[in-house]
Amino acid sequence: MRCRSRAPEPCIRIHANTPDSLLHHVAEAVKDGKGFPKLLNDEMIVPFYLANGASLKEALDWCISGCCESRLPNRETNVTGNGGLNYGSVVEMTFRNGKLKVFNDVQFGVQTGDPRTWTSYDQVWKAFCAQLRHLAWHALVQQHVAMQIKPQYFAAPATSMLSDLAMAECRDLHTHGD
């Protein structure tokens, strides 16, 4: 708040026992219009990690990464920006036969037909799922390619020093243990 700047936007981990004084400062920053802290809820994120195989120690050690993603420091280090899917674009492609206006109606998605001929919700859902699968496949391929070329062109010495696994093996994070 003292900087009178909206950027960078801080992210704050909260839970049922978050001190009221911290929540008050967050509210004041938002009210002032000079900050929009992002609140990430431990009570949702920790159980998510536990349900997906993380130990309690790991789940409690999650950190905020990027814009406002949660990440386990010693497990999720190789994510690139290609992994995000724009669901609004999926909907647009569903109703525009795989085309996007932003790309001047180039066939970006799969052809799923003219929605004006559809007669059931099932047809809409199938078209949506086809567009989503198409984008997800390409995001996964891009992620795979990015993970293959990162070790050749990028090093992350500072980030690697903060990773227990990278330090234990004396490796850069981008080497993936190879």
Phi and psi in degrees as GROMACS dihedral restraints (atoms count N, CA, C in turn):
[ dihedral_restraints ]
;  ai    aj    ak    al  type     phi  dphi    fc
    3     4     5     6     1   -67.0    20    10
    4     5     6     7     1   -27.9    20    10
    6     7     8     9     1   -75.9    20    10
    7     8     9    10     1   -18.0    20    10
    9    10    11    12     1    55.5    20    10
   10    11    12    13     1    43.1    20    10
   12    13    14    15     1  -130.2    20    10
   13    14    15    16     1   140.9    20    10
   15    16    17    18     1   -86.0    20    10
   16    17    18    19     1    -9.8    20    10
   18    19    20    21     1  -132.6    20    10
   19    20    21    22     1   145.0    20    10
   21    22    23    24     1   -73.9    20    10
   22    23    24    25     1   154.8    20    10
   24    25    26    27     1   -85.9    20    10
   25    26    27    28     1   121.0    20    10
   27    28    29    30     1   -74.5    20    10
   28    29    30    31     1   151.0    20    10
   30    31    32    33     1  -112.9    20    10
   31    32    33    34     1   141.0    20    10
   33    34    35    36     1  -130.5    20    10
   34    35    36    37     1   128.6    20    10
   36    37    38    39     1   -80.3    20    10
   37    38    39    40     1   129.5    20    10
   39    40    41    42     1  -126.5    20    10
   40    41    42    43     1   163.0    20    10
   42    43    44    45     1  -161.4    20    10
   43    44    45    46     1  -179.8    20    10
   45    46    47    48     1   -59.5    20    10
   46    47    48    49     1   -26.4    20    10
   48    49    50    51     1  -102.4    20    10
   49    50    51    52     1    16.7    20    10
   51    52    53    54     1   -61.1    20    10
   52    53    54    55     1   129.8    20    10
   54    55    56    57     1   -58.7    20    10
   55    56    57    58     1   137.0    20    10
   57    58    59    60     1   -56.1    20    10
   58    59    60    61     1   -33.8    20    10
   60    61    62    63     1   -62.6    20    10
   61    62    63    64     1   -38.6    20    10
   63    64    65    66     1   -66.6    20    10
   64    65    66    67     1   -46.3    20    10
   66    67    68    69     1   -61.7    20    10
   67    68    69    70     1   -35.7    20    10
   69    70    71    72     1   -63.8    20    10
   70    71    72    73     1   -43.4    20    10
   72    73    74    75     1   -62.7    20    10
   73    74    75    76     1   -39.5    20    10
   75    76    77    78     1   -61.1    20    10
   76    77    78    79     1   -47.2    20    10
   78    79    80    81     1   -62.4    20    10
   79    80    81    82     1   -39.5    20    10
   81    82    83    84     1   -65.5    20    10
   82    83    84    85     1   -39.4    20    10
   84    85    86    87     1   -63.1    20    10
   85    86    87    88     1   -42.5    20    10
   87    88    89    90     1   -67.7    20    10
   88    89    90    91     1   -44.8    20    10
   90    91    92    93     1   -61.3    20    10
   91    92    93    94     1   -37.6    20    10
   93    94    95    96     1   -69.2    20    10
   94    95    96    97     1   -22.5    20    10
   96    97    98    99     1    81.4    20    10
   97    98    99   100     1     7.4    20    10
   99   100   101   102     1  -109.3    20    10
  100   101   102   103     1    11.1    20    10
  102   103   104   105     1  -167.9    20    10
  103   104   105   106     1   143.6    20    10
  105   106   107   108     1  -134.0    20    10
  106   107   108   109     1    72.7    20    10
  108   109   110   111     1   -60.1    20    10
  109   110   111   112     1   142.0    20    10
  111   112   113   114     1   -93.5    20    10
  112   113   114   115     1   133.7    20    10
  114   115   116   117     1  -106.3    20    10
  115   116   117   118     1   123.6    20    10
  117   118   119   120     1  -114.5    20    10
  118   119   120   121     1   130.5    20    10
  120   121   122   123     1   -93.5    20    10
  121   122   123   124     1   111.4    20    10
  123   124   125   126     1   -55.4    20    10
  124   125   126   127     1   -33.6    20    10
  126   127   128   129     1   -73.4    20    10
  127   128   129   130     1    -9.3    20    10
  129   130   131   132     1  -104.6    20    10
  130   131   132   133     1   -40.4    20    10
  132   133   134   135     1   -76.9    20    10
  133   134   135   136     1   -44.0    20    10
  135   136   137   138     1   -59.7    20    10
  136   137   138   139     1   -49.4    20    10
  138   139   140   141     1   -61.0    20    10
  139   140   141   142     1   -33.3    20    10
  141   142   143   144     1   -60.1    20    10
  142   143   144   145     1   -48.8    20    10
  144   145   146   147     1   -65.3    20    10
  145   146   147   148     1   -39.9    20    10
  147   148   149   150     1   -61.4    20    10
  148   149   150   151     1   -42.6    20    10
  150   151   152   153     1   -67.2    20    10
  151   152   153   154     1   -19.3    20    10
  153   154   155   156     1  -108.2    20    10
  154   155   156   157     1    25.2    20    10
  156   157   158   159     1    96.8    20    10
  157   158   159   160     1    -0.2    20    10
  159   160   161   162     1   -77.2    20    10
  160   161   162   163     1   148.9    20    10
  162   163   164   165     1   -73.9    20    10
  163   164   165   166     1   164.6    20    10
  165   166   167   168     1   -60.7    20    10
  166   167   168   169     1   -40.9    20    10
  168   169   170   171     1   -59.4    20    10
  169   170   171   172     1   -46.0    20    10
  171   172   173   174     1   -64.3    20    10
  172   173   174   175     1   -46.2    20    10
  174   175   176   177     1   -61.3    20    10
  175   176   177   178     1   -35.9    20    10
  177   178   179   180     1   -77.1    20    10
  178   179   180   181     1   -15.5    20    10
  180   181   182   183     1   -96.8    20    10
  181   182   183   184     1    12.6    20    10
  183   184   185   186     1   -61.4    20    10
  184   185   186   187     1   155.4    20    10
  186   187   188   189     1  -131.5    20    10
  187   188   189   190     1   165.8    20    10
  189   190   191   192     1   -92.5    20    10
  190   191   192   193     1   134.3    20    10
  192   193   194   195     1  -136.3    20    10
  193   194   195   196     1   149.5    20    10
  195   196   197   198     1    64.1    20    10
  196   197   198   199     1  -139.3    20    10
  198   199   200   201     1   -69.0    20    10
  199   200   201   202     1   -51.8    20    10
  201   202   203   204     1  -169.6    20    10
  202   203   204   205     1    39.7    20    10
  204   205   206   207     1   -90.1    20    10
  205   206   207   208     1   149.7    20    10
  207   208   209   210     1   -92.9    20    10
  208   209   210   211     1   146.5    20    10
  210   211   212   213     1  -151.6    20    10
  211   212   213   214     1   142.3    20    10
  213   214   215   216     1   -88.4    20    10
  214   215   216   217     1   119.3    20    10
  216   217   218   219     1   -54.2    20    10
  217   218   219   220     1   -38.4    20    10
  219   220   221   222     1   -98.7    20    10
  220   221   222   223     1     8.3    20    10
  222   223   224   225     1  -122.8    20    10
  223   224   225   226     1   -41.1    20    10
  225   226   227   228     1  -111.4    20    10
  226   227   228   229     1    73.0    20    10
  228   229   230   231     1  -111.4    20    10
  229   230   231   232     1    -9.1    20    10
  231   232   233   234     1  -112.9    20    10
  232   233   234   235     1    27.5    20    10
  234   235   236   237     1   -83.0    20    10
  235   236   237   238     1   139.4    20    10
  237   238   239   240     1  -115.4    20    10
  238   239   240   241     1   172.8    20    10
  240   241   242   243     1   -69.7    20    10
  241   242   243   244     1    -4.9    20    10
  243   244   245   246     1   -78.5    20    10
  244   245   246   247     1    -8.4    20    10
  246   247   248   249     1   -78.8    20    10
  247   248   249   250     1    -9.9    20    10
  249   250   251   252     1   -82.5    20    10
  250   251   252   253     1   138.2    20    10
  252   253   254   255     1  -112.2    20    10
  253   254   255   256     1   134.2    20    10
  255   256   257   258     1   -92.2    20    10
  256   257   258   259     1   100.9    20    10
  258   259   260   261     1   -67.4    20    10
  259   260   261   262     1   -26.5    20    10
  261   262   263   264     1   -61.9    20    10
  262   263   264   265     1   -40.4    20    10
  264   265   266   267     1   -67.1    20    10
  265   266   267   268     1   -35.3    20    10
  267   268   269   270     1   -62.1    20    10
  268   269   270   271     1   -43.3    20    10
  270   271   272   273     1   -64.0    20    10
  271   272   273   274     1   -45.0    20    10
  273   274   275   276     1   -59.6    20    10
  274   275   276   277     1   -44.9    20    10
  276   277   278   279     1   -66.8    20    10
  277   278   279   280     1   -31.3    20    10
  279   280   281   282     1   -60.2    20    10
  280   281   282   283     1   -43.6    20    10
  282   283   284   285     1   -93.8    20    10
  283   284   285   286     1     1.5    20    10
  285   286   287   288     1  -127.2    20    10
  286   287   288   289     1    25.6    20    10
  288   289   290   291     1    57.6    20    10
  289   290   291   292     1    38.6    20    10
  291   292   293   294     1    88.2    20    10
  292   293   294   295     1     7.3    20    10
  294   295   296   297     1  -105.9    20    10
  295   296   297   298     1   152.4    20    10
  297   298   299   300     1  -125.0    20    10
  298   299   300   301     1   133.7    20    10
  300   301   302   303     1   -61.3    20    10
  301   302   303   304     1   -37.4    20    10
  303   304   305   306     1   -61.3    20    10
  304   305   306   307     1   -24.3    20    10
  306   307   308   309     1  -104.1    20    10
  307   308   309   310     1    28.1    20    10
  309   310   311   312     1    53.5    20    10
  310   311   312   313     1    42.7    20    10
  312   313   314   315     1    61.5    20    10
  313   314   315   316     1    26.0    20    10
  315   316   317   318     1   -68.7    20    10
  316   317   318   319     1   146.7    20    10
  318   319   320   321     1   -71.3    20    10
  319   320   321   322     1    93.3    20    10
  321   322   323   324     1   -91.0    20    10
  322   323   324   325     1   -38.9    20    10
  324   325   326   327     1  -102.1    20    10
  325   326   327   328     1  -165.3    20    10
  327   328   329   330     1   -88.3    20    10
  328   329   330   331     1   154.2    20    10
  330   331   332   333     1   -77.6    20    10
  331   332   333   334     1   118.6    20    10
  333   334   335   336     1  -118.5    20    10
  334   335   336   337     1     7.8    20    10
  336   337   338   339     1    98.5    20    10
  337   338   339   340     1   171.5    20    10
  339   340   341   342     1   -85.0    20    10
  340   341   342   343     1   116.2    20    10
  342   343   344   345     1   -63.6    20    10
  343   344   345   346     1   -19.3    20    10
  345   346   347   348     1   -68.5    20    10
  346   347   348   349     1   -15.1    20    10
  348   349   350   351     1   -96.6    20    10
  349   350   351   352     1    -6.9    20    10
  351   352   353   354     1   -73.0    20    10
  352   353   354   355     1   145.7    20    10
  354   355   356   357     1  -123.2    20    10
  355   356   357   358     1     0.5    20    10
  357   358   359   360     1  -146.7    20    10
  358   359   360   361     1   158.4    20    10
  360   361   362   363     1   -63.6    20    10
  361   362   363   364     1   -32.9    20    10
  363   364   365   366     1   -57.7    20    10
  364   365   366   367     1   -37.6    20    10
  366   367   368   369     1   -67.1    20    10
  367   368   369   370     1   -40.2    20    10
  369   370   371   372     1   -62.8    20    10
  370   371   372   373     1   -47.4    20    10
  372   373   374   375     1   -62.4    20    10
  373   374   375   376     1   -41.9    20    10
  375   376   377   378     1   -64.1    20    10
  376   377   378   379     1   -40.6    20    10
  378   379   380   381     1   -65.9    20    10
  379   380   381   382     1   -43.5    20    10
  381   382   383   384     1   -59.4    20    10
  382   383   384   385     1   -47.7    20    10
  384   385   386   387     1   -62.6    20    10
  385   386   387   388     1   -37.7    20    10
  387   388   389   390     1   -64.1    20    10
  388   389   390   391     1   -43.8    20    10
  390   391   392   393     1   -65.0    20    10
  391   392   393   394     1   -42.6    20    10
  393   394   395   396     1   -64.1    20    10
  394   395   396   397     1   -44.7    20    10
  396   397   398   399     1   -59.5    20    10
  397   398   399   400     1   -42.0    20    10
  399   400   401   402     1   -59.9    20    10
  400   401   402   403     1   -49.6    20    10
  402   403   404   405     1   -66.6    20    10
  403   404   405   406     1   -41.7    20    10
  405   406   407   408     1   -61.5    20    10
  406   407   408   409     1   -41.9    20    10
  408   409   410   411     1   -59.2    20    10
  409   410   411   412     1   -47.2    20    10
  411   412   413   414     1   -66.5    20    10
  412   413   414   415     1   -37.0    20    10
  414   415   416   417     1   -63.5    20    10
  415   416   417   418     1   -41.6    20    10
  417   418   419   420     1   -65.7    20    10
  418   419   420   421     1   -40.7    20    10
  420   421   422   423     1   -63.7    20    10
  421   422   423   424     1   -45.4    20    10
  423   424   425   426     1   -61.5    20    10
  424   425   426   427     1   -40.8    20    10
  426   427   428   429     1   -61.3    20    10
  427   428   429   430     1   -44.5    20    10
  429   430   431   432     1   -61.2    20    10
  430   431   432   433     1   -46.7    20    10
  432   433   434   435     1   -62.9    20    10
  433   434   435   436     1   -44.2    20    10
  435   436   437   438     1   -60.5    20    10
  436   437   438   439     1   -40.7    20    10
  438   439   440   441     1   -67.9    20    10
  439   440   441   442     1   -28.3    20    10
  441   442   443   444     1   -75.7    20    10
  442   443   444   445     1   -36.3    20    10
  444   445   446   447     1   -91.2    20    10
  445   446   447   448     1   -19.9    20    10
  447   448   449   450     1   -54.2    20    10
  448   449   450   451     1   -47.1    20    10
  450   451   452   453     1   -60.4    20    10
  451   452   453   454     1   -26.0    20    10
  453   454   455   456     1   -80.6    20    10
  454   455   456   457     1   -27.9    20    10
  456   457   458   459     1  -124.0    20    10
  457   458   459   460     1   -15.7    20    10
  459   460   461   462     1  -129.7    20    10
  460   461   462   463     1   139.4    20    10
  462   463   464   465     1  -121.1    20    10
  463   464   465   466     1   151.9    20    10
  465   466   467   468     1  -132.4    20    10
  466   467   468   469     1    65.9    20    10
  468   469   470   471     1   -63.1    20    10
  469   470   471   472     1   -42.1    20    10
  471   472   473   474     1   -67.0    20    10
  472   473   474   475     1   -45.2    20    10
  474   475   476   477     1   -65.4    20    10
  475   476   477   478     1   -37.8    20    10
  477   478   479   480     1   -62.8    20    10
  478   479   480   481     1   -35.2    20    10
  480   481   482   483     1   -65.4    20    10
  481   482   483   484     1   -22.8    20    10
  483   484   485   486     1   -90.4    20    10
  484   485   486   487     1    -3.6    20    10
  486   487   488   489     1  -100.5    20    10
  487   488   489   490     1   120.7    20    10
  489   490   491   492     1   -57.3    20    10
  490   491   492   493     1   -42.8    20    10
  492   493   494   495     1   -68.1    20    10
  493   494   495   496     1   -43.1    20    10
  495   496   497   498     1   -64.9    20    10
  496   497   498   499     1   -41.0    20    10
  498   499   500   501     1   -67.1    20    10
  499   500   501   502     1   -40.5    20    10
  501   502   503   504     1   -62.0    20    10
  502   503   504   505     1   -33.4    20    10
  504   505   506   507     1  -100.6    20    10
  505   506   507   508     1     1.1    20    10
  507   508   509   510     1    52.6    20    10
  508   509   510   511     1    48.3    20    10
  510   511   512   513     1  -127.8    20    10
  511   512   513   514     1   155.9    20    10
  513   514   515   516     1   -74.9    20    10
  514   515   516   517     1   145.5    20    10
  516   517   518   519     1   -55.2    20    10
  517   518   519   520     1   -34.2    20    10
  519   520   521   522     1   -75.9    20    10
  520   521   522   523     1    -5.2    20    10
  522   523   524   525     1   -81.9    20    10
  523   524   525   526     1   -12.8    20    10
  525   526   527   528     1    56.2    20    10
  526   527   528   529     1    27.4    20    10
  528   529   530   531     1    76.2    20    10
  529   530   531   532     1    10.9    20    10
